[in-house]
Amino acid sequence: MSTTAIRLPEDLKARVAAAAERAGTTSHDFILDAIAEKVDREEQHANFNWIAERRYAQIKASGQTIPWNEMRAYVEGRLAGQAVKRPVARKRAR
């Protein structure tokens, strides 16, 4: 494991220490967990953007999409436990 030094303002250091104590852990472990959470969140955000860009490229290439009202009805039906027909993508109306 490598070592990285960070400089914390005294007030933040005190807040970290208090939060770590409430959480029943050390300041070191608390900081590591916070960094890991932030990295996870950023990776999820980057993955979300990658998926969105890929899907948008597919829409542009095919010209096909599903109208929101149909997709919403499908999702709501599925959430309600209903057997609903999956909507079919088609060319967008101009």
C-alpha positions as CSV (number, residue, x, y, z in Angstrom):
1,M,0.0,0.0,0.0
2,S,1.4,3.4,-0.9
3,T,1.4,6.5,1.2
4,T,-0.1,9.8,0.3
5,A,0.0,12.9,2.5
6,I,-2.9,15.3,2.7
7,R,-3.1,18.6,4.5
8,L,-6.4,19.1,6.3
9,P,-7.5,22.4,7.8
10,E,-7.7,22.0,11.6
11,D,-11.5,22.4,11.6
12,L,-12.0,19.7,9.0
13,K,-9.6,17.4,10.8
14,A,-11.6,17.9,14.0
15,R,-14.9,17.2,12.1
16,V,-13.3,14.0,10.6
17,A,-12.2,12.8,14.0
18,A,-15.6,13.4,15.6
19,A,-17.4,11.7,12.7
20,A,-15.0,8.7,12.8
21,E,-15.6,8.4,16.5
22,R,-19.3,8.4,16.0
23,A,-18.9,5.8,13.3
24,G,-16.7,3.7,15.6
25,T,-13.7,3.8,13.4
26,T,-10.4,5.6,13.1
27,S,-9.9,8.9,11.2
28,H,-7.6,7.0,8.8
29,D,-10.3,4.4,7.9
30,F,-13.0,7.1,7.8
31,I,-11.0,9.1,5.3
32,L,-10.2,6.0,3.2
33,D,-13.9,5.1,3.1
34,A,-14.8,8.7,2.1
35,I,-12.3,8.6,-0.8
36,A,-13.6,5.2,-1.9
37,E,-17.2,6.4,-1.9
38,K,-16.2,9.5,-3.9
39,V,-14.3,7.4,-6.5
40,D,-17.2,4.9,-6.7
41,R,-19.7,7.8,-7.3
42,E,-17.4,9.3,-10.0
43,E,-17.0,5.9,-11.8
44,Q,-20.8,5.4,-11.7
45,H,-21.3,8.8,-13.2
46,A,-18.7,8.2,-15.9
47,N,-20.3,4.8,-16.7
48,F,-23.8,6.4,-16.9
49,N,-22.5,9.0,-19.3
50,W,-20.8,6.4,-21.4
51,I,-24.1,4.3,-21.6
52,A,-26.1,7.4,-22.4
53,E,-23.7,8.5,-25.2
54,R,-23.7,5.0,-26.7
55,R,-27.5,4.8,-26.6
56,Y,-27.9,8.2,-28.2
57,A,-25.5,7.2,-31.0
58,Q,-27.7,4.2,-31.6
59,I,-30.8,6.4,-31.8
60,K,-29.0,8.8,-34.3
61,A,-27.8,5.9,-36.4
62,S,-31.1,4.0,-36.6
63,G,-33.5,6.9,-36.3
64,Q,-35.6,4.7,-34.1
65,T,-36.9,5.4,-30.7
66,I,-39.9,4.7,-28.4
67,P,-42.2,7.5,-27.5
68,W,-42.1,8.5,-23.8
69,N,-45.8,7.9,-23.2
70,E,-45.5,4.3,-24.4
71,M,-42.3,3.6,-22.5
72,R,-43.8,5.1,-19.3
73,A,-47.0,3.0,-19.6
74,Y,-44.8,-0.1,-20.1
75,V,-42.6,0.7,-17.1
76,E,-45.6,1.5,-14.9
77,G,-47.3,-1.7,-15.9
78,R,-44.2,-3.7,-15.1
79,L,-43.9,-2.1,-11.7
80,A,-47.5,-2.8,-11.0
81,G,-46.9,-6.5,-11.8
82,Q,-49.0,-6.5,-15.0
83,A,-48.2,-8.5,-18.1
84,V,-47.6,-5.7,-20.6
85,K,-46.5,-5.8,-24.2
86,R,-43.0,-4.4,-24.7
87,P,-43.1,-1.2,-26.9
88,V,-41.4,-1.4,-30.2
89,A,-38.9,1.2,-31.4
90,R,-39.8,3.0,-34.7
91,K,-38.7,6.0,-36.7
92,R,-39.4,9.3,-35.1
93,A,-42.1,11.4,-36.6
94,R,-40.9,14.7,-37.9
